[in-house]
Amino acid sequence: MSGGVLCTPEQASCLIPNLIDELRLPCPLDGAGGLVLCGLGYNGQKVTVRVLDGVLEVEGVPAEEVEAIRERRCAHCVCCSAR
């Protein structure tokens, strides 16, 4: 259950908090490349998000769920409410 999502840094800022409910301490990820966030999703599943240039790689959340979250308006951010 891994997929990539094309997005701007602003979109990533809104998407990531909707994917990861609880961040975990980082583990050694030698050679992983990019910024890697590990944690638990809202259903208690393990989620890993790798932030690369213009792309989020998401493991632990089905692609259709990521897309549904992405299409919703961000409830936390004023900058996204104008979409």
C-alpha positions in Angstrom: 0.0 0.0 0.0 2.4 2.6 -1.3 1.8 5.5 -3.6 3.1 8.9 -4.7 1.2 12.2 -4.7 2.3 15.2 -6.8 1.9 18.3 -4.6 3.3 21.7 -3.7 4.9 22.2 -0.3 1.7 24.1 0.7 -0.5 21.1 -0.2 1.9 18.8 1.6 1.6 20.9 4.7 -2.2 20.3 4.7 -2.1 16.7 3.6 0.5 15.3 6.0 -1.4 16.1 9.3 -4.4 14.4 7.8 -2.3 11.2 7.2 -0.3 11.0 10.4 -2.1 11.3 13.8 0.9 10.6 16.0 4.5 11.0 15.0 7.0 8.4 16.1 10.6 9.0 16.9 12.8 8.7 13.8 14.6 5.5 13.2 17.8 5.2 11.3 16.9 5.6 7.6 20.3 5.7 6.0 20.0 6.3 2.3 16.2 7.0 2.5 16.6 10.4 0.8 14.3 13.3 1.5 12.4 14.1 4.7 10.8 11.0 6.2 8.0 11.1 8.7 6.9 7.9 10.5 3.9 7.5 12.8 0.4 6.2 13.3 -2.5 7.0 11.1 -6.0 7.8 12.4 -6.9 4.1 12.2 -3.9 3.1 14.2 -2.0 1.8 11.2 1.7 2.5 10.6 2.2 5.3 8.1 5.4 6.5 6.5 5.6 9.7 4.4 8.7 10.6 2.4 8.8 14.2 1.3 10.6 14.6 -2.0 10.8 17.5 -4.4 7.2 17.9 -5.5 6.1 14.4 -4.5 4.9 12.7 -1.3 5.5 9.0 -1.1 2.9 7.5 1.3 3.0 4.0 2.7 0.3 2.7 5.0 -2.7 4.6 3.5 -4.5 3.4 0.4 -4.1 5.6 -2.6 -7.9 6.3 -2.9 -8.0 7.4 0.7 -5.0 9.8 0.1 -6.8 11.2 -2.9 -10.1 11.7 -0.9 -8.2 13.5 1.8 -6.4 15.7 -0.8 -9.7 16.7 -2.5 -11.3 17.9 0.8 -10.8 21.4 2.0 -8.3 21.8 4.8 -10.2 22.4 8.1 -7.1 23.7 9.9 -5.6 26.2 7.4 -6.9 29.5 6.2 -4.6 29.5 3.2 -6.3 26.4 1.8 -9.9 27.4 2.4 -10.1 29.5 -0.7 -9.6 26.5 -3.0 
